[in-house]
Amino acid sequence: MELTLVLALVFLVISIFFSMFGMGGGILYVPILLFAGFSMEQAPGISLILIAATSLAALSKFQKHNKVDWKLALVIDPPTDILAVVGGYYSAALSESLLRGILACLLVVAGTFMFKNRRQTTLNTPVEKHWWLWRREFYGERYHVNLPLVLTVSGSIGLLSGMLGVTGGLIKLPIMVLLCGVPMDIAVATSTVMITLTALSGLSGHVINGQVDWHTGLTLAIAAVVGGLVGGHISVGIDKMRLKKWFGIVMWLVALRIMFQLLS
């Protein structure tokens, strides 16, 4: 009981912070659960329950402020969800150290690009037309989605996410910002939708294998929900460019932490 209370307080703080950036916090949930004595078979399932709870809570705030591009989320997210199920089921097929090394490298690259000020496409900016380029307009913002590229990357992230018990929010958000030109505030809110779907999909893979501690997961989910509500509220009021740079710093820190773990 004492351990559960401590974990609830820790996860409350984590969920507040990560939900500000449209992320579930799974990159920290799993290591903390392992440190607390849970096995690698138990930790990913519990983590995915917490991520789903956090994301649903934050989503209610984002939707209230019309920040969620549902059409974008529902078009580019299915490959992630499908392969997250596969990744969750075959979570023991590849070396965990190899997967974490790949993830760390991706975070460093994406985090660096988050500091570049990409000029957003305006409504009057001419863009070359291609059959694979989806021209999307949402509340006065226009962005262009390279569907073959984005769907391929999204699916690859789903496979990796399901295996590690995370939802890929660290990479999904940069995909929308860097590859599609989506404004940061819309990307954060839309990423929350995709994280929720991916978490539930990855969780189903662990359920099939009977690797989910429902009692612990649902108990800690209460703290995660509160954190998601608070984090979503804070995120709505932050300047989008400042939020983008903060997110870049977060990606670097998480990457350094993963690398330190691999070398220790």
N, C-alpha and C positions, 0 to 999 in steps of 0.2 A: 504493500500500500504506500509506503514511504517512497519507494523507487518510482512508482506510478505518478505520485504528486510532483516529484522533482522533474520527471520527464515532461509532465503536462506544462509546467512553468517554462521549461526550456523551449518546448515546441510552440508555446504561445508567442514567445519573442521571435522565433524563427519565422513563423507563419505571417506575423505582422510585416516583417522586413521583406520576405520574398514575394508576398502577394502584391506589394507595391510595384513590382516589376513584372507582374503577370506570370509568376513562377510558383511552383508548388512547394519548394523547399526540400524535395526529395534528395538532393545532392548532399544535404546534411542529415536528414532523418536517418538514413541507413547507417552511416558511420556512428552516429550517437547511439542507435539501438544496439549495434554490435558492441560498442564500448560498455553498454549497460548489461551485457550478458546474453542478448538474444543471438541466435544462430543466423548464418547467412541464408538458411532456408526460411526462417521466420521474418527477418527484418524487411525484405522487399515488399512482402504482402502487407505488413503493418504500415509501411511507408506509403504505399499506394492508397490505402484507406484514408490516411491523413491528407495526402495531396488532393484527393477528390473532395474531401470535406472543406479544405482551405479554399480551393478554387471555386466551389459552388457559392461559398460565402462572399468572396470578393466579387464574383460575377454579378451578384444582386446589386452591388453598388455601381459597377460599371454600366449595367443595363439601364439603370435609373437615369444615368447621364448621357444615354445614347452614344456610347463609345464602342459598342460591339458590332463589328461588321460580320454578321451571321453568315451571309452568303460566302464571303471569303473563307471563313472558318470551315464551312461545310463542304467547300470544293477542295481545298488543299489538305484537309486533315485525314480523310479516310485511309490513305496509304499508311499513315503513321499508326492509326488505330489497329488496322489489320495486322501489320507486322509487329506491333507491340504484343499482340496475343502470341504470335510465333516466338518472339523473343522471351516472353515470360515462361512459355512452355519449355523452351530449350535453353534456359538460363545457365545450365551447367555445361553447355557444349563447348564454350570457349573460355580461355584463361581470363579471370577477372582482372589481372594486372594488365593484360593486353588491351582489354576494353577501356579500362580507366586511363591508360596511356593515350589512346586515340582520342578519348573525350577531352583530356587536358590540352592536347594540341589544338583541337577545334576551338576550345574556349579562348586560348591565347590569340588565335587568328581573328576570331569574331570580335573579341573584346577590343582589339586594336582598331578594327574598322569602325567600332561604335564612336570613336573620337573624331572621325572624319565627318565634316559637315556636308552631307549630300544635299544638293539643292532639290527641293520638292518640285514635282511637275505641276504646273498651274493648269487651269482649265483652258487657257489659250495657247499653251505650248504645243507645237506640232510634234507628233511622234510617228515614226515610221510604222506602217501597218503590216502585221504578219498574222497568219492564221493561228499561230500558237500563242500570241500575245493578247491576254485578256485585259481590256481597258475597263477599269473599275472606278466608279465615282461614288463617293460616300460622304454625305453632309458637307459638300463644298470642296472635298479633297479628291484628287484624281491620282491613281497609281496604276501601274501596268505590270501584270503578272506573267512571267515566262512559265507557262504551265508545265511543259516537259521537265524543265530544270527544277522547279520548285517541288513538283510531285515526287521526283526521284530522290531529292535530298530529304524531303519529308518522310518518305518510306524508310530510308536508311536510318534516320534518327529514331523512328519507331522501333526498329529491330534492336538497336542499341539500348534504347530506353527501357524496353521490356526486360531485357537481360539484367540490367543494373538496378531495376526497381525505382527508376526516376522517370519523369515524363518528357524530358527533352525541352522544357521551357527555356533553358539557357541557350538553346540553339534555334528553337522555333521563332523566338522574337527577333533575333538578328536576321533570319531568313526574310521575314516580312519587311523589316526596316532596310536591310542592305540589298536584297535581291528584288523586292517589289516596290520600294520607296514609300511604304506605308508610314504615316506620321506616328511618332512614338506613343502617344496616348491611345490611339486606336489600336496599335499593334499590341500594347500591353493588355488591353481589354479583350481583344480577339484571341490572343494567346491563351488567356484564361479559359476560354471555351474549349480550345483544343487540348489543353492540359487536362481538363475534367474528363473529356472523352477518352484520351489516351490512358489516363490513370485507371478508369473503369475497365478498359480493354486489357491492359496489362494485368490488372487484378484478376480478371477472369482466367487468365492463363495459370496463375498461381492457385486459384480456387480448384481448377481441374486437377492439379497435383496435390491438393489437400495441404497447402503450405501457408494457410492464413490463420493467424491468431486473432479471431474476431473480438474476443473480450478485451484484449489490450488495445487493439486498433480502434474500436468504437469508443472506449473510455477516453483515450487521448484525442480522439476526433473532436471532442467538445472544446478543448483548448484551441485546436486548429481552426475551428469555425469562428470563434471569437477573434482570433488573430487575423483571419481572412477578412472579416468585416472591417476591422480597424485599418488594416493595410490598404484595402480597396478605397476606403474613405480618404486616406492620406494621399494616395496616388493621384486621385482625380484633381487635387488642388496644386500639384507640382508642375512647374514649367517643363514642357516636353523635351527641350534640348538639355536641360540640367538632368532630367531623369535619364536620358540616353547616356550621358557621360557617367553618371553614377552606376548605371548598369554595366558599362564597360569596365569600371573598376571592380565591381562585384565578380565579373567573369574572370578577371586576372587573379583575384584573390582565391577564388575557388580552384582555378587551374594550378596555382602554386601549392595549394593545400594537397591536391591530388598527387602532384609530382613529389612533394615531400613524403607522402605516405608510401609511394612506390619505391623511393630511395632509402627509406628508413628500415 
